Amino acid sequence: MWLKFAVMILGAYLLGSVPAAYLGVKWFKGQDIRKLGTGNVGSSNVARSTSKVLAVPIALFDMGKGALAVWIAHLAGLSAAQQLVVGFVTVVGHNWSVFIGFHGGKGMVTTLGIIAYISPLLAIIIVFISYLPAVIRQMAPGVAVALISLPFWSWFAWGWFESSRFGADARIAVTLFLSAAAVMGFAKRLIGARVELSKDVPNLQLLLNRLVFDRDISDRNAWIDRQTVKPT
């Protein structure tokens, strides 16, 4: 069983590492997504920097690989906790892809795919929370709220979305997974050196900007439209 689990871990990392955003933009636009917009290797940067149409299949692929990894782990007979570890490793692969020098995205869409596998209803709730501020073109604060709320959904509202795949006995495992996903989501926002645009931003303001708005500076358009530069 442990050998099977180890193989699944490796497979999940490699599956998560498939950089759909990088490949899609490279194949269809002839450009490197890491050098466009925010430099993030994810569907949101593809939508803003190249094509909203191209971003759709990329998002579906990134979401699907998270759900697929957990489903395969389920078919392999792994426990609920092991299935969720496999899913988490898929997100790690997406965020730090071995195929593009350990660059990657933020992992939110891949995490959403795993959540959708656990409970479609919870996935809908998370999407609603995340997109609510989008009416003022500020989706990042909604994602931050969604991340904060993740650990609480499985513990306090389990009966609303209990899945046939993860029964009541798996509540702790699901809670730990959602907590780890939230921590990694915020960590991905925080890590990384300053870039030229933010070299004069005070440390506390930089921290708040990254936590709430997922960027270094207050000017959203300047941040989104910037070319990726080397850290200072």
TARA-V934193 format. One line per field, one symbol per residue. psi: psi as a letter, one per 20 degrees, with the letter a starting at -180 (. if undefined). burial: + if it has 24 or more other ideal C-beta (glycine too) atoms within 12 Angstrom, else -. A space follows every 10 residues. Layout:
psi=???
burial=???
This chain:
psi=ghggggghgg hgghghiong gggghgghik rohijqciip mrhghgghhf phghhghggh ghghhghggh gghghijqrg ghghgggghg gggghmphil kkrabijggg hhhghhggoh ghgggggggh igiihkkmhg hhhgggghig hhghgikghh kpqhhnahij ggggggghgh ggghghghhh qqrqrhhjhj pqgghggggg ggikrhrhog ghghiqqprq q.
burial=-------++- +++-++++++ ++++++---- ++++++++++ ++++++++++ ---++-+++- ++++++++++ ++++---+++ ++++++++++ +++++++--+ --++++++++ +++++++++- -++-+++-++ +-------++ ++++++++++ +-++---+-- +-+-++---+ +-+++-++++ ++-+++-+++ -+-++-++-- +----+--++ +++++++--+ --++-+-+-- --
